[in-house]
């Protein structure tokens, strides 16, 4: 079992100059189950697909089980069991000692840009790029599972 230790930030418009040069992948994901104790997700990322189970967040850490699965089966799971799905373009931006994942949301979440950085432990200090704004770690409305049910367009 892996541990996911992650911080999230809203992103300002200055990121677009960085995004032009960054590696990116199209992402579609659907949450098959989401409650206070766990989320179960299917994700298409580029030409790969993943099945993921994550536990409740404690601090900024949670347990994560992630498995690569056949792409066509993931597509079928999303179509059959994903009541809603999220689409976004994910960019990978090296900064400092980390690779930041910047998600530019599409569809009902268009206009929302979130940067995530995974840490080795909760106490790790990081240098923030100038294109990050407000930290939203722990703010449940920015969790992807919640954005699926309550899209950014409804509350922005």
BAFI-3210 file (N, C-alpha, C; in Angstrom, 3 decimals, decimal comma, padded with zeros to 6 digits):
// residues 156
n [1|2|3|4|5|6|7|8|9|10|11|12|13|14|15|16|17|18|19|20|21|22|23|24|25|26|27|28|29|30|31|32|33|34|35|36|37|38|39|40|41|42|43|44|45|46|47|48|49|50|51|52|53|54|55|56|57|58|59|60|61|62|63|64|65|66|67|68|69|70|71|72|73|74|75|76|77|78|79|80|81|82|83|84|85|86|87|88|89|90|91|92|93|94|95|96|97|98|99|100|101|102|103|104|105|106|107|108|109|110|111|112|113|114|115|116|117|118|119|120|121|122|123|124|125|126|127|128|129|130|131|132|133|134|135|136|137|138|139|140|141|142|143|144|145|146|147|148|149|150|151|152|153|154|155|156]
n.u [000,844|000,520|001,304|-000,239|000,820|-000,030|-000,248|-002,411|-003,035|-004,545|-004,181|-002,606|-002,920|-000,358|000,731|000,208|002,208|004,191|002,953|002,828|005,182|005,219|005,040|002,082|-001,097|-004,253|-006,992|-009,531|-011,844|-013,797|-015,737|-016,572|-017,438|-017,875|-017,377|-017,239|-015,182|-013,758|-012,694|-013,392|-012,014|-011,915|-009,649|-008,698|-005,736|-003,852|-002,732|-003,175|-004,783|-006,287|-007,232|-008,270|-008,171|-008,746|-008,153|-009,742|-008,656|-006,137|-004,824|-002,642|-002,370|-003,095|-004,103|-003,369|-004,291|-003,384|-003,864|-002,821|-004,997|-006,688|-007,221|-009,598|-011,397|-011,522|-012,705|-015,218|-016,090|-016,340|-018,363|-020,482|-020,737|-019,982|-021,536|-021,139|-018,432|-015,111|-013,212|-010,005|-006,916|-003,803|-000,799|002,729|005,054|008,290|009,683|011,809|012,577|010,608|008,005|005,417|001,944|-000,319|-003,608|-005,803|-008,985|-011,884|-015,075|-017,821|-016,241|-014,595|-012,295|-011,219|-008,123|-005,832|-002,973|-000,981|001,212|003,226|004,504|007,275|006,999|004,778|005,896|007,673|009,249|008,503|009,394|007,480|006,172|005,950|003,529|001,540|-001,297|-003,562|-003,520|-005,312|-005,403|-007,052|-009,508|-012,547|-014,253|-012,651|-011,778|-011,479|-013,477|-015,634|-015,889|-016,920|-019,549|-020,425|-019,882|-017,428|-018,532|-021,012|-020,626|-018,777]
n.v [-001,172|002,156|005,477|008,569|011,774|014,961|018,309|020,976|023,666|026,680|028,106|030,831|033,052|033,289|030,827|029,904|030,645|028,910|026,460|026,150|024,919|022,563|019,028|017,155|015,491|014,194|013,746|011,743|011,024|009,087|008,772|005,956|005,355|007,335|008,497|009,495|007,896|006,713|006,769|005,538|005,223|005,464|006,027|007,508|008,241|009,844|007,327|005,299|003,464|003,492|002,010|003,068|003,193|005,191|006,137|007,878|011,215|012,078|014,640|015,595|013,256|010,085|006,655|004,827|002,815|001,795|000,653|-000,313|-000,822|-002,515|-000,308|-000,202|-001,518|000,240|002,445|001,314|000,900|003,566|004,446|002,693|002,813|005,272|007,907|010,643|012,380|013,719|015,906|016,887|018,579|017,459|018,777|018,459|019,863|020,576|021,805|023,135|020,547|018,857|017,400|019,133|018,666|020,030|020,716|021,559|022,193|021,021|021,248|021,293|022,182|024,046|026,739|026,395|025,842|023,759|023,077|020,392|018,883|016,206|014,971|013,751|013,485|014,762|016,984|018,079|020,790|023,039|024,839|027,362|027,852|030,902|030,984|029,841|030,364|030,702|028,269|025,237|022,849|020,321|021,596|020,588|021,147|021,362|018,821|016,250|014,279|015,630|017,747|016,428|015,956|018,502|020,793|023,291|025,382|025,744|027,003|029,004]
n.w [000,000|-000,858|000,272|-000,125|-000,094|-000,267|-001,522|-002,498|-004,764|-005,942|-009,174|-010,846|-013,725|-014,797|-015,167|-017,712|-019,548|-018,804|-019,229|-021,993|-022,775|-021,432|-020,789|-021,426|-020,787|-021,808|-019,644|-018,313|-015,813|-013,545|-010,634|-008,952|-006,480|-003,648|-000,509|002,976|003,920|001,821|-001,665|-004,900|-007,971|-011,556|-014,107|-017,174|-018,647|-020,831|-022,905|-021,156|-018,456|-015,191|-012,089|-009,005|-005,471|-002,718|000,633|003,398|003,989|006,225|007,903|005,547|004,273|002,814|002,335|-000,597|-003,264|-006,370|-009,660|-012,862|-015,556|-018,328|-021,049|-022,627|-020,947|-018,794|-020,057|-020,532|-017,875|-017,023|-018,752|-018,045|-015,216|-014,237|-013,200|-013,550|-015,116|-015,013|-016,970|-018,055|-018,776|-018,059|-016,932|-016,619|-014,656|-013,989|-011,012|-008,697|-006,479|-007,316|-009,407|-010,542|-010,857|-012,938|-013,350|-015,826|-016,005|-017,829|-019,530|-017,288|-015,259|-016,290|-016,329|-013,903|-012,417|-011,016|-009,087|-008,042|-005,705|-004,827|-001,790|000,200|002,913|005,468|006,692|004,940|003,393|000,763|-002,169|-003,507|-006,734|-008,713|-009,964|-008,447|-006,375|-003,904|-001,309|-001,301|-000,059|001,608|001,409|000,733|-001,422|-003,613|-004,143|-006,520|-006,604|-005,486|-007,281|-009,417|-008,651|-007,811|-009,789|-010,698|-012,250|-011,096|-008,668|-008,897]
ca.u [000,000|001,258|000,761|-000,246|000,968|-000,218|-000,776|-003,092|-003,044|-005,119|-003,128|-002,910|-002,759|001,052|001,109|000,047|003,495|004,926|002,245|003,108|006,355|005,161|004,441|000,713|-001,925|-005,691|-007,426|-010,948|-011,980|-015,110|-015,725|-017,586|-017,894|-017,232|-018,002|-016,280|-014,103|-013,011|-013,123|-012,982|-011,945|-011,368|-009,038|-007,992|-004,686|-003,104|-003,151|-003,207|-005,962|-005,986|-008,278|-007,660|-008,933|-008,061|-008,807|-010,000|-007,460|-005,817|-003,789|-002,555|-001,949|-004,093|-003,683|-003,745|-004,055|-003,605|-003,506|-003,080|-005,976|-006,856|-007,843|-010,978|-012,216|-011,728|-013,716|-016,516|-016,476|-016,781|-019,659|-021,512|-020,883|-019,616|-022,688|-020,541|-016,979|-014,342|-012,197|-009,002|-005,605|-002,816|000,537|003,789|005,971|009,367|009,994|012,541|012,859|009,369|007,241|004,078|000,881|-001,247|-004,814|-006,650|-010,259|-012,731|-016,489|-018,476|-015,212|-013,734|-011,929|-010,515|-006,771|-005,298|-001,641|-000,756|002,587|003,335|005,629|007,781|006,382|003,933|006,696|008,564|009,048|008,627|009,456|006,289|006,356|005,229|002,214|000,528|-001,960|-004,081|-003,493|-006,652|-005,256|-008,050|-010,793|-013,227|-014,912|-011,676|-011,496|-012,041|-014,728|-016,679|-016,073|-017,766|-020,936|-020,701|-018,881|-016,952|-019,467|-022,173|-020,310|-017,745]
ca.v [000,000|003,414|006,657|009,777|012,986|015,897|019,652|021,524|025,116|027,323|028,587|032,092|033,043|033,253|029,452|029,590|030,750|027,689|025,316|026,018|024,068|021,408|017,758|017,075|014,363|014,313|012,908|011,608|010,159|008,982|008,193|004,920|005,418|008,423|008,820|010,070|006,949|006,234|007,037|004,534|005,991|004,929|007,162|007,407|009,258|009,572|006,043|004,306|003,532|003,111|001,804|003,589|003,298|006,069|006,230|009,202|012,025|012,446|015,648|015,673|011,908|009,016|005,412|004,785|001,595|002,142|-000,444|-000,103|-001,777|-002,332|000,963|-000,389|-001,867|001,477|003,193|000,679|001,202|004,960|004,520|001,926|003,075|006,649|008,785|011,871|012,268|014,960|015,938|017,925|018,364|017,442|019,201|018,064|020,994|020,473|023,022|022,743|019,105|018,126|017,548|019,612|018,281|021,147|020,275|022,574|021,485|021,274|020,976|022,054|022,702|024,948|027,949|025,976|025,290|023,342|022,472|019,453|018,425|015,092|015,127|012,513|013,432|015,925|018,122|018,541|022,162|023,154|026,170|027,555|028,615|032,175|030,828|029,320|031,357|030,228|026,831|024,685|021,526|020,064|022,214|019,492|021,526|021,202|017,404|015,839|013,544|016,634|018,505|015,596|016,145|019,937|021,409|024,665|026,306|025,964|027,789|030,040]
ca.w [000,000|-000,944|000,942|-000,929|000,709|-001,367|-001,284|-003,675|-004,855|-007,112|-010,066|-011,514|-015,176|-015,200|-015,486|-019,126|-020,241|-018,465|-019,795|-023,420|-022,971|-020,538|-021,201|-020,931|-021,178|-021,600|-018,533|-017,984|-014,660|-012,927|-009,291|-008,857|-005,095|-002,917|000,776|003,919|004,233|000,655|-003,033|-005,882|-009,204|-012,803|-014,818|-018,449|-018,636|-022,056|-023,476|-020,080|-017,599|-013,825|-011,099|-007,784|-004,231|-001,765|001,943|003,950|004,215|007,604|007,674|004,081|003,879|002,734|001,709|-002,009|-004,025|-007,768|-010,550|-014,285|-016,090|-019,773|-021,404|-023,075|-019,787|-018,038|-020,802|-020,275|-016,493|-016,967|-019,441|-017,343|-013,781|-013,897|-013,392|-014,069|-015,227|-015,064|-018,018|-017,828|-019,365|-016,976|-017,316|-015,689|-014,652|-012,998|-010,268|-007,496|-006,392|-007,579|-010,635|-010,215|-011,777|-013,069|-014,043|-016,438|-016,113|-018,991|-019,290|-016,225|-014,347|-017,046|-015,606|-012,690|-012,617|-009,724|-009,082|-006,941|-005,549|-003,880|-000,881|000,805|004,245|005,721|007,171|003,878|002,933|-000,687|-002,745|-004,328|-007,969|-008,686|-010,587|-007,523|-005,534|-002,634|-001,024|-001,071|000,541|002,642|001,085|000,049|-002,673|-004,689|-004,388|-007,798|-006,384|-005,266|-008,521|-010,273|-008,205|-007,669|-010,665|-010,511|-012,906|-010,236|-007,470|-009,140]
c.u [000,889|000,542|000,840|-000,213|001,011|-000,732|-001,336|-003,140|-003,857|-003,979|-003,557|-002,569|-001,313|001,492|001,039|001,343|004,349|004,284|002,554|004,235|006,264|004,542|003,020|000,000|-003,383|-006,090|-008,953|-011,039|-013,395|-014,955|-016,898|-018,201|-017,141|-018,035|-016,913|-015,065|-013,225|-013,543|-012,583|-013,129|-011,438|-010,873|-008,436|-006,998|-003,766|-003,632|-003,155|-004,468|-005,624|-007,268|-007,644|-008,654|-008,103|-008,868|-009,106|-008,661|-007,333|-004,620|-003,756|-002,161|-003,145|-003,479|-004,187|-003,337|-004,369|-003,046|-003,779|-004,011|-006,099|-007,694|-009,310|-011,906|-012,495|-012,772|-015,108|-016,994|-017,008|-018,167|-020,774|-021,786|-020,561|-020,761|-022,262|-019,059|-016,382|-013,361|-011,269|-007,767|-004,619|-001,440|001,516|004,882|007,041|009,591|010,644|012,850|011,657|008,882|005,833|003,113|-000,135|-002,413|-005,615|-007,963|-011,047|-014,189|-017,057|-017,494|-014,240|-013,524|-011,165|-009,171|-006,206|-003,927|-001,526|000,715|002,587|004,620|006,072|007,295|005,651|004,723|007,617|008,229|009,276|008,731|008,264|006,626|005,561|003,840|001,188|-000,014|-002,316|-003,951|-004,914|-006,586|-006,305|-009,399|-011,554|-013,888|-013,966|-011,252|-012,169|-013,371|-015,883|-016,938|-016,934|-019,242|-021,346|-019,671|-018,625|-017,926|-020,668|-021,883|-019,275|-018,371]
c.v [001,235|004,488|007,814|010,959|014,130|017,243|020,179|023,043|025,555|027,964|029,897|032,011|032,970|031,844|029,176|029,717|029,524|026,481|025,079|025,031|022,736|020,181|017,712|015,845|014,700|013,319|012,924|010,669|010,206|008,299|007,228|004,883|006,550|008,688|009,326|009,178|006,574|006,839|005,917|005,188|005,144|006,135|006,717|008,556|008,982|008,288|004,922|004,492|002,955|002,960|002,162|003,593|004,144|006,123|007,686|009,910|012,317|013,387|015,932|014,314|010,982|007,790|005,407|003,438|001,930|001,040|-000,041|-001,202|-001,551|-001,079|000,786|-000,786|-000,631|002,350|002,633|000,960|002,626|005,089|003,846|002,414|004,502|007,591|010,123|011,587|013,663|014,833|017,117|017,597|018,482|017,767|018,802|019,129|020,789|021,828|022,610|021,251|018,246|018,300|017,935|019,119|019,415|020,682|021,480|021,876|021,944|021,049|021,871|022,625|023,648|026,247|027,642|025,372|025,009|022,693|021,584|019,088|017,316|015,229|013,780|012,353|014,746|017,167|018,699|019,971|022,203|024,620|026,305|028,340|029,918|032,079|030,139|030,461|030,702|028,707|026,370|023,247|021,395|020,715|021,246|019,896|021,396|019,747|017,009|015,104|014,514|017,462|017,734|015,842|017,622|020,716|022,886|025,680|026,629|026,875|028,884|031,385]
c.w [000,000|-000,133|-000,038|000,036|-000,294|-000,871|-002,601|-003,594|-006,068|-007,886|-010,701|-012,995|-015,651|-015,589|-016,985|-019,908|-019,975|-019,149|-021,266|-023,689|-022,232|-021,204|-020,641|-021,464|-020,925|-020,517|-018,433|-016,803|-014,123|-011,579|-009,170|-007,465|-004,417|-001,651|001,718|004,184|003,044|-000,636|-003,908|-007,244|-010,352|-013,593|-016,138|-018,460|-019,808|-022,665|-022,441|-019,251|-016,230|-013,002|-009,762|-006,636|-003,275|-000,478|002,279|004,183|005,703|007,518|006,189|003,503|003,782|002,087|000,271|-002,602|-005,475|-008,659|-011,988|-014,767|-017,602|-020,084|-021,781|-021,925|-018,925|-018,734|-020,532|-018,852|-016,368|-017,599|-018,638|-015,924|-013,360|-014,208|-013,998|-014,283|-015,321|-016,219|-017,749|-018,637|-018,222|-017,544|-016,223|-015,756|-013,580|-012,336|-008,957|-007,552|-006,797|-009,012|-010,198|-011,282|-011,777|-013,929|-014,516|-016,772|-017,335|-018,578|-018,206|-015,204|-015,053|-016,276|-014,329|-013,074|-011,229|-009,924|-007,851|-006,911|-004,496|-003,088|-000,335|002,236|004,484|006,127|006,099|003,479|001,429|-001,069|-003,675|-005,586|-007,899|-009,301|-009,682|-006,678|-004,218|-002,489|-000,694|-000,554|001,646|002,399|000,174|-001,260|-003,874|-004,912|-005,702|-007,633|-006,146|-006,515|-009,516|-009,938|-008,188|-008,479|-010,365|-011,096|-012,026|-009,058|-007,699|-009,429]
res [x|x|x|x|x|x|x|x|x|x|x|x|x|x|x|x|x|x|x|x|x|x|x|x|x|x|x|x|x|x|x|x|x|x|x|x|x|x|x|x|x|x|x|x|x|x|x|x|x|x|x|x|x|x|x|x|x|x|x|x|x|x|x|x|x|x|x|x|x|x|x|x|x|x|x|x|x|x|x|x|x|x|x|x|x|x|x|x|x|x|x|x|x|x|x|x|x|x|x|x|x|x|x|x|x|x|x|x|x|x|x|x|x|x|x|x|x|x|x|x|x|x|x|x|x|x|x|x|x|x|x|x|x|x|x|x|x|x|x|x|x|x|x|x|x|x|x|x|x|x|x|x|x|x|x|x]
***
